[in-house]
Amino acid sequence: MDTAVVKKWAAFFIGILVAILIADRLSSIIIKVTGFSGVVQFLLSFILYALFFFAILYVIQKVFRVDFFGFNRE
């Protein structure tokens, strides 16, 4: 197997993992600070997590030039 392909897949999975961990931590911190509970907490947590996750993926994509999900394909 070509080392370039292995590096590409490793960068892809590491990028996803980093985005998951950072998005989870940031959304958890914001939810704790706001003090919401119940359904509002669930919805706000979900929305914040999704926003952070995709924003982090976008930043990783721009900085490290890793193509997540083919956003730049035409």
GIUR-V768383 format. One record per run of one state. SS is the DSSP state (2 for helix, 1 for strand, 0 for the rest). FROM is the first residue (numbers start at 1). TO is the last residue. If there is no record, write none. Layout:
{{SS	FROM	TO} {SS	FROM	TO}}
This chain:
{{0	1	2} {2	3	34} {0	35	37} {2	38	64} {0	65	74}}
